[in-house]
Amino acid sequence: MTLAHVSLGKIALWAANVAITVFFAVDPTVKVAIIAGSALVLTNVPAIIIAVLNRKAVEKMSINVDGNLKRLLDEKVTAASEHVVTSEKLAHAEGVREGSDAERARDKQ
């Protein structure tokens, strides 16, 4: 949405500049310059307002994203440490099982 507004504003300003140049070239009076210049004012003021509002929204969004990213990274680190502990327990249990299987095999012989 932001890129569309900025692009539309740039296109409108470019078109207004071309129109002002053409109008002024055809009739170089003050009336034409004022009428043509009003188009620039009418397109620039809303573009500036939208840019200011979008800037505030982007700042809020970046703060929210940074907080969420930190929370997610902390959760992943905690989960990784839990997986390490679980894998160590499973490796120990597998070793104990292999040891008991070896003892049973020795007892059967």
Distance bins in CASP14 RR format, pairs under 12 A and 6 or more apart:
PFRMAT RR
TARGET T0000
AUTHOR 0000-0000-0000
RMODE 2
METHOD distances of the structure
MODEL  1
1 7 0 0 0 0 0 1 0 0 0 0 0
1 8 0 0 0 0 0 1 0 0 0 0 0
1 50 0 0 0 0 1 0 0 0 0 0 0
1 53 0 0 0 0 0 1 0 0 0 0 0
1 54 0 0 0 0 1 0 0 0 0 0 0
1 57 0 0 0 0 1 0 0 0 0 0 0
1 58 0 0 0 0 0 1 0 0 0 0 0
2 8 0 0 0 0 0 1 0 0 0 0 0
2 9 0 0 0 0 0 1 0 0 0 0 0
2 47 0 0 0 0 0 1 0 0 0 0 0
2 50 0 0 0 0 1 0 0 0 0 0 0
2 51 0 0 0 0 1 0 0 0 0 0 0
2 52 0 0 0 0 0 1 0 0 0 0 0
2 53 0 0 0 0 1 0 0 0 0 0 0
2 54 1 0 1 0 0 0 0 0 0 0 0
2 55 0 0 0 0 1 0 0 0 0 0 0
2 56 0 0 0 0 0 1 0 0 0 0 0
2 57 0 0 0 0 1 0 0 0 0 0 0
2 58 1 0 0 1 0 0 0 0 0 0 0
2 61 0 0 0 0 0 1 0 0 0 0 0
3 9 0 0 0 0 0 1 0 0 0 0 0
3 10 0 0 0 0 0 1 0 0 0 0 0
3 50 0 0 0 0 0 1 0 0 0 0 0
3 51 0 0 0 0 0 1 0 0 0 0 0
3 54 0 0 0 0 1 0 0 0 0 0 0
3 58 0 0 0 0 0 1 0 0 0 0 0
4 10 0 0 0 0 0 1 0 0 0 0 0
4 11 0 0 0 0 0 1 0 0 0 0 0
4 50 0 0 0 0 0 1 0 0 0 0 0
4 54 0 0 0 0 0 1 0 0 0 0 0
5 11 0 0 0 0 0 1 0 0 0 0 0
5 12 0 0 0 0 0 1 0 0 0 0 0
5 43 0 0 0 0 0 1 0 0 0 0 0
5 46 0 0 0 0 1 0 0 0 0 0 0
5 47 1 0 0 1 0 0 0 0 0 0 0
5 48 0 0 0 0 0 1 0 0 0 0 0
5 49 0 0 0 0 0 1 0 0 0 0 0
5 50 1 0 1 0 0 0 0 0 0 0 0
5 51 1 0 0 1 0 0 0 0 0 0 0
5 52 0 0 0 0 0 1 0 0 0 0 0
5 53 0 0 0 0 1 0 0 0 0 0 0
5 54 1 0 0 1 0 0 0 0 0 0 0
5 57 0 0 0 0 0 1 0 0 0 0 0
6 12 0 0 0 0 0 1 0 0 0 0 0
6 13 0 0 0 0 0 1 0 0 0 0 0
6 46 0 0 0 0 0 1 0 0 0 0 0
6 47 1 0 0 1 0 0 0 0 0 0 0
6 48 0 0 0 0 0 1 0 0 0 0 0
6 50 0 0 0 0 1 0 0 0 0 0 0
6 51 1 0 0 1 0 0 0 0 0 0 0
6 54 0 0 0 0 1 0 0 0 0 0 0
6 55 0 0 0 0 0 1 0 0 0 0 0
7 13 0 0 0 0 0 1 0 0 0 0 0
7 14 0 0 0 0 0 1 0 0 0 0 0
7 47 0 0 0 0 0 1 0 0 0 0 0
7 50 0 0 0 0 0 1 0 0 0 0 0
8 14 0 0 0 0 0 1 0 0 0 0 0
8 15 0 0 0 0 0 1 0 0 0 0 0
8 43 0 0 0 0 1 0 0 0 0 0 0
8 46 0 0 0 0 0 1 0 0 0 0 0
8 47 0 0 0 0 1 0 0 0 0 0 0
8 50 0 0 0 0 1 0 0 0 0 0 0
9 15 0 0 0 0 1 0 0 0 0 0 0
9 16 0 0 0 0 1 0 0 0 0 0 0
9 17 0 0 0 0 0 1 0 0 0 0 0
9 39 0 0 0 0 0 1 0 0 0 0 0
9 40 0 0 0 0 0 1 0 0 0 0 0
9 42 0 0 0 0 0 1 0 0 0 0 0
9 43 1 0 0 1 0 0 0 0 0 0 0
9 44 0 0 0 0 1 0 0 0 0 0 0
9 45 0 0 0 0 0 1 0 0 0 0 0
9 46 0 0 0 0 1 0 0 0 0 0 0
9 47 1 0 1 0 0 0 0 0 0 0 0
9 48 0 0 0 0 0 1 0 0 0 0 0
9 49 0 0 0 0 0 1 0 0 0 0 0
9 50 0 0 0 0 1 0 0 0 0 0 0
9 51 0 0 0 0 1 0 0 0 0 0 0
10 16 0 0 0 0 0 1 0 0 0 0 0
10 17 0 0 0 0 0 1 0 0 0 0 0
10 43 0 0 0 0 1 0 0 0 0 0 0
10 44 0 0 0 0 0 1 0 0 0 0 0
10 47 0 0 0 0 1 0 0 0 0 0 0
10 51 0 0 0 0 0 1 0 0 0 0 0
11 17 0 0 0 0 0 1 0 0 0 0 0
11 18 0 0 0 0 0 1 0 0 0 0 0
11 43 0 0 0 0 1 0 0 0 0 0 0
11 47 0 0 0 0 0 1 0 0 0 0 0
12 18 0 0 0 0 0 1 0 0 0 0 0
12 19 0 0 0 0 0 1 0 0 0 0 0
12 39 0 0 0 0 1 0 0 0 0 0 0
12 40 0 0 0 0 1 0 0 0 0 0 0
12 41 0 0 0 0 0 1 0 0 0 0 0
12 42 0 0 0 0 1 0 0 0 0 0 0
12 43 1 0 1 0 0 0 0 0 0 0 0
12 44 0 0 0 0 1 0 0 0 0 0 0
12 45 0 0 0 0 0 1 0 0 0 0 0
12 46 0 0 0 0 1 0 0 0 0 0 0
12 47 1 0 0 1 0 0 0 0 0 0 0
12 50 0 0 0 0 0 1 0 0 0 0 0
13 19 0 0 0 0 0 1 0 0 0 0 0
13 20 0 0 0 0 0 1 0 0 0 0 0
13 37 0 0 0 0 0 1 0 0 0 0 0
13 39 0 0 0 0 1 0 0 0 0 0 0
13 40 1 0 0 1 0 0 0 0 0 0 0
13 41 0 0 0 0 0 1 0 0 0 0 0
13 42 0 0 0 0 0 1 0 0 0 0 0
13 43 1 0 1 0 0 0 0 0 0 0 0
13 44 1 0 0 1 0 0 0 0 0 0 0
13 45 0 0 0 0 0 1 0 0 0 0 0
13 46 0 0 0 0 0 1 0 0 0 0 0
13 47 1 0 0 1 0 0 0 0 0 0 0
13 48 0 0 0 0 0 1 0 0 0 0 0
14 20 0 0 0 0 0 1 0 0 0 0 0
14 21 0 0 0 0 0 1 0 0 0 0 0
14 39 0 0 0 0 0 1 0 0 0 0 0
14 40 0 0 0 0 0 1 0 0 0 0 0
14 43 0 0 0 0 0 1 0 0 0 0 0
15 21 0 0 0 0 0 1 0 0 0 0 0
15 22 0 0 0 0 0 1 0 0 0 0 0
15 36 0 0 0 0 0 1 0 0 0 0 0
15 39 0 0 0 0 1 0 0 0 0 0 0
15 40 0 0 0 0 0 1 0 0 0 0 0
15 43 0 0 0 0 1 0 0 0 0 0 0
16 22 0 0 0 0 0 1 0 0 0 0 0
16 23 0 0 0 0 0 1 0 0 0 0 0
16 35 0 0 0 0 0 1 0 0 0 0 0
16 36 1 0 0 1 0 0 0 0 0 0 0
16 37 1 0 0 1 0 0 0 0 0 0 0
16 38 0 0 0 0 1 0 0 0 0 0 0
16 39 1 0 1 0 0 0 0 0 0 0 0
16 40 1 0 1 0 0 0 0 0 0 0 0
16 41 0 0 0 0 1 0 0 0 0 0 0
16 42 0 0 0 0 1 0 0 0 0 0 0
16 43 1 0 0 1 0 0 0 0 0 0 0
16 44 0 0 0 0 1 0 0 0 0 0 0
16 47 0 0 0 0 0 1 0 0 0 0 0
17 23 0 0 0 0 0 1 0 0 0 0 0
17 24 0 0 0 0 0 1 0 0 0 0 0
17 36 0 0 0 0 1 0 0 0 0 0 0
17 37 0 0 0 0 1 0 0 0 0 0 0
17 39 0 0 0 0 1 0 0 0 0 0 0
17 40 1 0 0 1 0 0 0 0 0 0 0
17 43 0 0 0 0 0 1 0 0 0 0 0
17 44 0 0 0 0 0 1 0 0 0 0 0
18 24 0 0 0 0 0 1 0 0 0 0 0
18 25 0 0 0 0 0 1 0 0 0 0 0
18 36 0 0 0 0 0 1 0 0 0 0 0
18 39 0 0 0 0 0 1 0 0 0 0 0
18 40 0 0 0 0 0 1 0 0 0 0 0
19 25 0 0 0 0 0 1 0 0 0 0 0
19 26 0 0 0 0 0 1 0 0 0 0 0
19 32 0 0 0 0 0 1 0 0 0 0 0
19 33 0 0 0 0 0 1 0 0 0 0 0
19 35 0 0 0 0 1 0 0 0 0 0 0
19 36 1 0 0 1 0 0 0 0 0 0 0
19 37 0 0 0 0 1 0 0 0 0 0 0
19 38 0 0 0 0 0 1 0 0 0 0 0
19 39 1 0 0 1 0 0 0 0 0 0 0
19 40 0 0 0 0 1 0 0 0 0 0 0
19 43 0 0 0 0 0 1 0 0 0 0 0
20 26 0 0 0 0 0 1 0 0 0 0 0
20 27 0 0 0 0 0 1 0 0 0 0 0
20 28 0 0 0 0 0 1 0 0 0 0 0
20 32 0 0 0 0 1 0 0 0 0 0 0
20 33 1 0 0 1 0 0 0 0 0 0 0
20 34 0 0 0 0 0 1 0 0 0 0 0
20 35 0 0 0 0 1 0 0 0 0 0 0
20 36 1 1 0 0 0 0 0 0 0 0 0
20 37 1 0 1 0 0 0 0 0 0 0 0
20 38 0 0 0 0 1 0 0 0 0 0 0
20 39 1 0 0 1 0 0 0 0 0 0 0
20 40 1 0 0 1 0 0 0 0 0 0 0
20 41 0 0 0 0 0 1 0 0 0 0 0
20 43 0 0 0 0 0 1 0 0 0 0 0
21 28 0 0 0 0 0 1 0 0 0 0 0
21 32 0 0 0 0 0 1 0 0 0 0 0
21 33 0 0 0 0 0 1 0 0 0 0 0
21 36 0 0 0 0 1 0 0 0 0 0 0
21 37 0 0 0 0 0 1 0 0 0 0 0
21 40 0 0 0 0 0 1 0 0 0 0 0
22 28 0 0 0 0 0 1 0 0 0 0 0
22 32 0 0 0 0 1 0 0 0 0 0 0
22 36 0 0 0 0 1 0 0 0 0 0 0
23 29 0 0 0 0 1 0 0 0 0 0 0
23 30 0 0 0 0 0 1 0 0 0 0 0
23 31 0 0 0 0 1 0 0 0 0 0 0
23 32 1 0 1 0 0 0 0 0 0 0 0
23 33 1 0 0 1 0 0 0 0 0 0 0
23 34 0 0 0 0 0 1 0 0 0 0 0
23 35 1 0 0 1 0 0 0 0 0 0 0
23 36 1 0 1 0 0 0 0 0 0 0 0
23 37 0 0 0 0 1 0 0 0 0 0 0
23 38 0 0 0 0 0 1 0 0 0 0 0
23 39 0 0 0 0 1 0 0 0 0 0 0
23 40 0 0 0 0 0 1 0 0 0 0 0
24 30 0 0 0 0 0 1 0 0 0 0 0
24 31 0 0 0 0 0 1 0 0 0 0 0
24 32 1 0 0 1 0 0 0 0 0 0 0
24 33 1 0 1 0 0 0 0 0 0 0 0
24 34 0 0 0 0 0 1 0 0 0 0 0
24 35 0 0 0 0 0 1 0 0 0 0 0
24 36 1 0 0 1 0 0 0 0 0 0 0
24 37 0 0 0 0 1 0 0 0 0 0 0
25 32 0 0 0 0 1 0 0 0 0 0 0
25 33 0 0 0 0 0 1 0 0 0 0 0
25 36 0 0 0 0 0 1 0 0 0 0 0
26 32 1 0 0 1 0 0 0 0 0 0 0
26 33 0 0 0 0 0 1 0 0 0 0 0
26 36 0 0 0 0 0 1 0 0 0 0 0
27 33 0 0 0 0 1 0 0 0 0 0 0
27 34 0 0 0 0 0 1 0 0 0 0 0
27 35 0 0 0 0 0 1 0 0 0 0 0
27 36 0 0 0 0 0 1 0 0 0 0 0
28 36 0 0 0 0 0 1 0 0 0 0 0
29 35 0 0 0 0 1 0 0 0 0 0 0
29 36 0 0 0 0 0 1 0 0 0 0 0
30 36 0 0 0 0 0 1 0 0 0 0 0
30 37 0 0 0 0 0 1 0 0 0 0 0
31 37 0 0 0 0 0 1 0 0 0 0 0
31 38 0 0 0 0 0 1 0 0 0 0 0
32 38 0 0 0 0 0 1 0 0 0 0 0
32 39 0 0 0 0 0 1 0 0 0 0 0
33 39 0 0 0 0 0 1 0 0 0 0 0
33 40 0 0 0 0 0 1 0 0 0 0 0
34 40 0 0 0 0 0 1 0 0 0 0 0
34 41 0 0 0 0 0 1 0 0 0 0 0
35 41 0 0 0 0 0 1 0 0 0 0 0
35 42 0 0 0 0 0 1 0 0 0 0 0
36 42 0 0 0 0 0 1 0 0 0 0 0
36 43 0 0 0 0 0 1 0 0 0 0 0
37 43 0 0 0 0 1 0 0 0 0 0 0
37 44 0 0 0 0 1 0 0 0 0 0 0
38 44 0 0 0 0 0 1 0 0 0 0 0
38 45 0 0 0 0 0 1 0 0 0 0 0
39 45 0 0 0 0 0 1 0 0 0 0 0
40 46 0 0 0 0 0 1 0 0 0 0 0
40 47 0 0 0 0 0 1 0 0 0 0 0
40 48 0 0 0 0 0 1 0 0 0 0 0
41 47 0 0 0 0 0 1 0 0 0 0 0
41 48 0 0 0 0 0 1 0 0 0 0 0
42 48 0 0 0 0 0 1 0 0 0 0 0
43 49 0 0 0 0 0 1 0 0 0 0 0
43 50 0 0 0 0 0 1 0 0 0 0 0
44 50 0 0 0 0 0 1 0 0 0 0 0
44 51 0 0 0 0 0 1 0 0 0 0 0
45 51 0 0 0 0 0 1 0 0 0 0 0
45 52 0 0 0 0 0 1 0 0 0 0 0
46 52 0 0 0 0 0 1 0 0 0 0 0
46 53 0 0 0 0 0 1 0 0 0 0 0
47 53 0 0 0 0 0 1 0 0 0 0 0
47 54 0 0 0 0 0 1 0 0 0 0 0
48 54 0 0 0 0 0 1 0 0 0 0 0
48 55 0 0 0 0 0 1 0 0 0 0 0
49 55 0 0 0 0 0 1 0 0 0 0 0
49 56 0 0 0 0 0 1 0 0 0 0 0
50 56 0 0 0 0 0 1 0 0 0 0 0
50 57 0 0 0 0 0 1 0 0 0 0 0
51 57 0 0 0 0 0 1 0 0 0 0 0
51 58 0 0 0 0 0 1 0 0 0 0 0
52 58 0 0 0 0 0 1 0 0 0 0 0
52 59 0 0 0 0 0 1 0 0 0 0 0
53 59 0 0 0 0 0 1 0 0 0 0 0
53 60 0 0 0 0 0 1 0 0 0 0 0
54 60 0 0 0 0 0 1 0 0 0 0 0
54 61 0 0 0 0 0 1 0 0 0 0 0
55 61 0 0 0 0 0 1 0 0 0 0 0
55 62 0 0 0 0 0 1 0 0 0 0 0
56 62 0 0 0 0 0 1 0 0 0 0 0
56 63 0 0 0 0 0 1 0 0 0 0 0
57 63 0 0 0 0 0 1 0 0 0 0 0
57 64 0 0 0 0 0 1 0 0 0 0 0
58 64 0 0 0 0 0 1 0 0 0 0 0
58 65 0 0 0 0 0 1 0 0 0 0 0
59 65 0 0 0 0 0 1 0 0 0 0 0
59 66 0 0 0 0 0 1 0 0 0 0 0
60 66 0 0 0 0 0 1 0 0 0 0 0
60 67 0 0 0 0 0 1 0 0 0 0 0
61 67 0 0 0 0 0 1 0 0 0 0 0
61 68 0 0 0 0 0 1 0 0 0 0 0
62 68 0 0 0 0 0 1 0 0 0 0 0
62 69 0 0 0 0 0 1 0 0 0 0 0
63 69 0 0 0 0 0 1 0 0 0 0 0
63 70 0 0 0 0 0 1 0 0 0 0 0
64 70 0 0 0 0 0 1 0 0 0 0 0
64 71 0 0 0 0 0 1 0 0 0 0 0
65 71 0 0 0 0 0 1 0 0 0 0 0
65 72 0 0 0 0 0 1 0 0 0 0 0
66 72 0 0 0 0 0 1 0 0 0 0 0
66 73 0 0 0 0 0 1 0 0 0 0 0
67 73 0 0 0 0 1 0 0 0 0 0 0
67 74 0 0 0 0 0 1 0 0 0 0 0
68 74 0 0 0 0 0 1 0 0 0 0 0
68 75 0 0 0 0 0 1 0 0 0 0 0
69 75 0 0 0 0 0 1 0 0 0 0 0
69 76 0 0 0 0 0 1 0 0 0 0 0
70 76 0 0 0 0 0 1 0 0 0 0 0
70 77 0 0 0 0 0 1 0 0 0 0 0
71 77 0 0 0 0 0 1 0 0 0 0 0
71 78 0 0 0 0 0 1 0 0 0 0 0
72 78 0 0 0 0 0 1 0 0 0 0 0
72 79 0 0 0 0 0 1 0 0 0 0 0
73 79 0 0 0 0 0 1 0 0 0 0 0
73 80 0 0 0 0 0 1 0 0 0 0 0
74 80 0 0 0 0 0 1 0 0 0 0 0
74 81 0 0 0 0 0 1 0 0 0 0 0
75 81 0 0 0 0 0 1 0 0 0 0 0
75 82 0 0 0 0 0 1 0 0 0 0 0
76 82 0 0 0 0 0 1 0 0 0 0 0
76 83 0 0 0 0 0 1 0 0 0 0 0
77 83 0 0 0 0 0 1 0 0 0 0 0
77 84 0 0 0 0 0 1 0 0 0 0 0
78 84 0 0 0 0 0 1 0 0 0 0 0
78 85 0 0 0 0 0 1 0 0 0 0 0
79 85 0 0 0 0 0 1 0 0 0 0 0
79 86 0 0 0 0 0 1 0 0 0 0 0
80 86 0 0 0 0 0 1 0 0 0 0 0
80 87 0 0 0 0 0 1 0 0 0 0 0
81 87 0 0 0 0 0 1 0 0 0 0 0
81 88 0 0 0 0 0 1 0 0 0 0 0
82 88 0 0 0 0 0 1 0 0 0 0 0
82 89 0 0 0 0 0 1 0 0 0 0 0
83 89 0 0 0 0 0 1 0 0 0 0 0
83 90 0 0 0 0 0 1 0 0 0 0 0
84 90 0 0 0 0 0 1 0 0 0 0 0
84 91 0 0 0 0 0 1 0 0 0 0 0
85 91 0 0 0 0 0 1 0 0 0 0 0
85 92 0 0 0 0 0 1 0 0 0 0 0
86 92 0 0 0 0 0 1 0 0 0 0 0
86 93 0 0 0 0 0 1 0 0 0 0 0
87 93 0 0 0 0 0 1 0 0 0 0 0
87 94 0 0 0 0 0 1 0 0 0 0 0
88 94 0 0 0 0 0 1 0 0 0 0 0
88 95 0 0 0 0 0 1 0 0 0 0 0
89 95 0 0 0 0 0 1 0 0 0 0 0
89 96 0 0 0 0 0 1 0 0 0 0 0
90 96 0 0 0 0 0 1 0 0 0 0 0
90 97 0 0 0 0 0 1 0 0 0 0 0
91 97 0 0 0 0 0 1 0 0 0 0 0
91 98 0 0 0 0 0 1 0 0 0 0 0
92 98 0 0 0 0 0 1 0 0 0 0 0
92 99 0 0 0 0 0 1 0 0 0 0 0
93 99 0 0 0 0 0 1 0 0 0 0 0
93 100 0 0 0 0 0 1 0 0 0 0 0
94 100 0 0 0 0 0 1 0 0 0 0 0
94 101 0 0 0 0 0 1 0 0 0 0 0
95 101 0 0 0 0 1 0 0 0 0 0 0
95 102 0 0 0 0 1 0 0 0 0 0 0
95 103 0 0 0 0 0 1 0 0 0 0 0
96 102 0 0 0 0 0 1 0 0 0 0 0
96 103 0 0 0 0 0 1 0 0 0 0 0
97 103 0 0 0 0 0 1 0 0 0 0 0
97 104 0 0 0 0 0 1 0 0 0 0 0
98 104 0 0 0 0 0 1 0 0 0 0 0
98 105 0 0 0 0 0 1 0 0 0 0 0
99 105 0 0 0 0 1 0 0 0 0 0 0
99 106 0 0 0 0 1 0 0 0 0 0 0
99 107 0 0 0 0 0 1 0 0 0 0 0
100 106 0 0 0 0 0 1 0 0 0 0 0
100 107 0 0 0 0 0 1 0 0 0 0 0
101 107 0 0 0 0 0 1 0 0 0 0 0
101 108 0 0 0 0 0 1 0 0 0 0 0
102 108 0 0 0 0 0 1 0 0 0 0 0
102 109 0 0 0 0 0 1 0 0 0 0 0
103 109 0 0 0 0 0 1 0 0 0 0 0
END
